[in-house]
Amino acid sequence: MRSYEISRTTTETDISLKLSIDGTGESSIQTGIGFFDHMLTLLTKHGLFDLQVVCNGDLQVDQHHSVEDVGIALGEAFRQALGNKAGITRYASITTPMDEALSTVSLDISGRAYLVYQATGLKEKVGNFDTELVEEFFQAFASNAKVTLHIHNVYGKNTHHMIESIFKSFGRALDIATQKSERIKGIPSTKGSL
């Protein structure tokens, strides 16, 4: 099983996270931010990972530190759980609808951190969740997982649906890119390392 546990404590957050890449979509998410918990649960379910997250953050300040730091911890957990990446598919591109919204996520488990994030037209809030934090989460994940990640919300009207379609696409793309293939021998790179 490709899995990893991480504990990360700063003056702003205290996070414990357990990830199993080869899971069934089971999750237990407790960040104190309801909408974010919902998105992480969707990510887990559609990515077929098993994920446990407990984050105690300085929510009296705002949600920024909790969302970003969970992204950091999750990215680190994915990078560590993948090991040397031998035999993985490496690339994936998935488009997922959520009612009127449509999003595409393309990623490369490249060893190079890069994010392209295109999601215009989001309202400022979903409930009490600051939607600008979606990009912060994915930036933190990409930087710590060392993946190249392109996110494009193609269209949508309902901000909840638009963000949900992004997270579902992201989960599905991670699932495909992390799968091992019998056809791939060793590291899937002409350089010999990722």
Phi, psi and omega per residue, in radians:
M1 nan 2.270 3.077
R2 -1.534 1.807 -3.053
S3 -2.489 2.858 3.140
Y4 -2.785 2.484 3.052
E5 -2.066 2.433 -3.135
I6 -2.428 2.461 2.972
S7 -2.097 2.308 -3.088
R8 -2.399 2.065 -3.109
T9 -2.179 2.228 3.020
T10 -2.259 -3.073 3.065
T11 -1.267 -0.173 -3.084
E12 -1.871 -0.525 -3.100
T13 -2.541 2.697 3.008
D14 -2.274 1.947 -2.996
I15 -2.141 2.341 2.884
S16 -2.135 2.342 -3.032
L17 -2.488 2.372 3.095
K18 -2.279 2.198 -3.078
L19 -2.179 2.378 2.936
S20 -2.195 2.001 -3.116
I21 -1.144 -0.694 -3.081
D22 -1.625 1.085 -3.067
G23 -1.872 -2.718 -3.115
T24 -2.240 0.073 3.139
G25 1.697 0.299 3.127
E26 -1.442 2.447 -3.122
S27 -2.540 2.694 2.965
S28 -2.468 1.834 -2.995
I29 -2.101 2.171 3.123
Q30 -2.446 1.636 3.118
T31 -1.930 -0.156 -3.054
G32 1.453 0.038 3.139
I33 -2.132 1.782 -2.977
G34 -0.976 -0.840 -3.111
F35 -1.134 -0.695 3.123
F36 -1.136 -0.732 3.058
D37 -0.995 -0.749 3.131
H38 -1.062 -0.774 -3.128
M39 -1.167 -0.707 3.112
L40 -1.168 -0.601 3.080
T41 -1.142 -0.747 3.081
L42 -1.085 -0.792 3.110
L43 -0.957 -0.801 -3.103
T44 -1.166 -0.818 -3.088
K45 -1.081 -0.813 -3.065
H46 -1.456 -0.314 3.046
G47 -1.581 -0.142 -3.136
L48 1.017 0.634 3.008
F49 -1.719 2.851 2.910
D50 -1.882 2.287 -3.034
L51 -2.507 2.265 3.003
Q52 -2.121 2.236 3.138
V53 -2.378 2.261 2.926
V54 -2.204 2.132 3.113
C55 -2.237 2.113 3.000
N56 -1.899 1.834 -3.054
G57 -2.084 3.040 -3.109
D58 -1.441 1.115 -3.098
L59 -1.149 -0.273 3.056
Q60 -1.195 -0.365 3.051
V61 -1.447 -1.149 2.976
D62 -3.055 -2.947 -3.044
Q63 -1.601 -0.128 -2.979
H64 -0.994 -0.923 -3.058
H65 -1.087 -0.697 -3.124
S66 -1.134 -0.823 -3.102
V67 -1.140 -0.820 -3.128
E68 -1.112 -0.765 -3.070
D69 -1.233 -0.564 3.011
V70 -1.141 -0.683 3.061
G71 -1.061 -0.719 3.092
I72 -1.077 -0.858 -3.093
A73 -1.147 -0.723 -3.136
L74 -1.175 -0.710 3.095
G75 -1.082 -0.777 3.100
E76 -1.085 -0.715 3.141
A77 -1.115 -0.752 3.102
F78 -1.093 -0.795 -3.116
R79 -1.058 -0.781 -3.123
Q80 -1.213 -0.715 -3.101
A81 -1.158 -0.513 -3.135
L82 -1.306 -0.325 3.119
G83 1.102 -2.316 -3.093
N84 -1.483 -0.002 3.043
K85 1.248 0.260 3.128
A86 -1.067 2.301 3.033
G87 1.421 -0.034 -3.102
I88 -1.351 2.717 3.114
T89 -1.141 -0.596 3.033
R90 1.378 -0.876 -3.073
Y91 -1.866 2.661 2.973
A92 -2.820 2.586 3.036
S93 -2.467 2.126 -3.032
I94 -2.310 2.390 3.011
T95 -2.015 2.269 -3.053
T96 -2.326 2.237 3.044
P97 -1.527 2.662 2.914
M98 -2.411 1.677 -3.032
D99 0.924 -2.028 -3.063
E100 -1.451 -0.121 -3.077
A101 -1.715 2.592 3.132
L102 -2.457 2.292 3.131
S103 -2.364 2.577 3.061
T104 -2.091 2.335 3.026
V105 -2.162 2.204 3.046
S106 -2.098 2.369 -3.138
L107 -2.512 2.741 3.119
D108 -2.368 2.071 3.072
I109 -1.407 1.395 -2.848
S110 -1.761 -0.284 -2.971
G111 1.448 0.045 3.122
R112 -2.139 2.163 -3.100
A113 -1.471 2.137 3.081
Y114 -2.749 2.403 3.103
L115 -2.227 2.281 2.897
V116 -2.054 2.095 -3.042
Y117 -2.195 2.000 3.130
Q118 -2.186 1.777 3.108
A119 -2.532 1.545 -3.121
T120 -1.703 2.720 3.075
G121 1.524 0.121 3.079
L122 -1.277 2.421 2.984
K123 -1.197 2.798 -3.054
E124 -1.140 -0.559 -3.069
K125 -2.357 2.579 2.827
V126 -2.076 1.905 -2.954
G127 1.074 -2.134 3.073
N128 -1.840 0.244 -3.129
F129 -1.542 2.240 3.088
D130 -1.374 1.981 -3.020
T131 -1.207 -0.334 3.070
E132 -1.119 -0.299 -3.131
L133 -1.311 -0.247 3.065
V134 -1.047 -0.842 3.108
E135 -1.103 -0.686 3.115
E136 -1.058 -0.721 3.114
F137 -1.072 -0.845 -3.090
F138 -1.216 -0.568 3.057
Q139 -1.118 -0.769 3.129
A140 -1.120 -0.738 3.129
F141 -1.095 -0.907 -3.086
A142 -1.036 -0.723 -3.108
S143 -1.132 -0.633 -3.057
N144 -1.649 -0.465 3.021
A145 -1.412 -0.304 -3.070
K146 1.027 0.970 3.076
V147 -2.110 2.694 2.972
T148 -1.624 2.187 -2.975
L149 -2.347 2.117 3.088
H150 -2.013 2.123 -3.118
I151 -2.116 2.224 3.134
H152 -2.392 1.923 2.959
N153 -1.421 1.935 -3.019
V154 -1.228 -0.808 3.081
Y155 -2.905 2.979 3.115
G156 2.817 2.846 3.113
K157 -2.051 -0.650 -3.094
N158 -1.630 2.088 -3.051
T159 -1.062 -0.690 3.082
H160 -1.000 -0.845 -3.127
H161 -1.114 -0.689 -3.116
M162 -1.095 -0.813 3.141
I163 -1.197 -0.676 3.119
E164 -1.078 -0.705 3.125
S165 -1.145 -0.558 3.070
I166 -1.142 -0.881 -3.086
F167 -1.141 -0.652 3.091
K168 -1.145 -0.759 3.089
S169 -1.068 -0.744 -3.139
F170 -1.067 -0.813 3.111
G171 -1.054 -0.810 -3.118
R172 -1.138 -0.684 3.119
A173 -1.173 -0.720 3.089
L174 -1.070 -0.702 3.122
D175 -1.018 -0.861 -3.108
I176 -1.153 -0.804 -3.060
A177 -1.171 -0.493 -3.123
T178 -1.562 -0.153 -3.138
Q179 -1.156 2.550 3.069
K180 -1.605 2.496 3.125
S181 -2.105 2.344 3.094
E182 -1.130 -0.390 -3.123
R183 -1.361 -0.347 -3.097
I184 -1.643 2.040 -3.134
K185 -1.756 2.104 3.094
G186 1.288 -2.621 -3.096
I187 -1.399 2.228 -3.098
P188 -1.393 1.136 3.133
S189 -2.737 2.443 3.081
T190 -1.182 -0.293 3.099
K191 -1.389 -0.347 -3.132
G192 1.540 0.028 3.089
S193 -2.679 2.707 3.077
L194 -2.279 nan nan
